[in-house]
């Protein structure tokens, strides 16, 4: 089982395929298993690196607060460990925040940036955002992970056709360590990279599901702050786009990466 030490924690990762490195960063409460429908496709052309962010999956559980900056530094240590100078980065949900942080903190190491169903700011600036945060926190603290797992997966994958996948996802979500989940949630709240978006001179692709709970319009307003960014919207999809529209997502990502490679070759 490949691991790398990142400060106080051991971080688990997997590598599949050969080619230009592509780092995939999963969402809150999940693991590298977020990418089960992507790894076989992407690894046919790229060296795909799928870590479990600290606190999740097979990586060590969190014993203290861990900021988004620290999550980004964990990825830098992983790249150094693997001898990778530059890579493409695809971040999903919470992984998108980590990807934005990598792009602003270490732009030389990021060849291109793909942000899926995420934002460059998780400031609680609306009533809806505050309610979402405090509801999650309350459920986890009072009742544990299992009730939250049922609630989250019902929102992510309500379609009957995804029932089996949703049940497996709920099971994995429910097995999350409560403290780790709370610390990661707290790391997101109040974090923002908005003031540094102009530093992202690499190609940036923002991808949004049309029914994601981070609205398309909110993502669109950040585009003009980045010199080389565009937005793709995937129809008939909610937050779990890697599952409910896997083929469409895979096509969009591969076309973007091929374009970046042609432009920079």
Secondary structure by P-SEA (a helix, b strand, c coil): cbbbbcccbbbbbcccccccbbbbbbccccccccccccccccccccbbbbbccccccccccccccccaaaaaaaaaaaaaaacccbbbbbbccaaaaaaaaaaaaccccccbbbbcccccccccccaaaaaaaaaaaaaaaccccaaaaaaaaaaacccccaaaaaaaaaaaaaaccaaaaaaaaaaaccccccccccccccbbbbbbcccccccaaaaaaacccccccbbbbbcccccccccccaaaaaaaaaaaaaaaaaaac
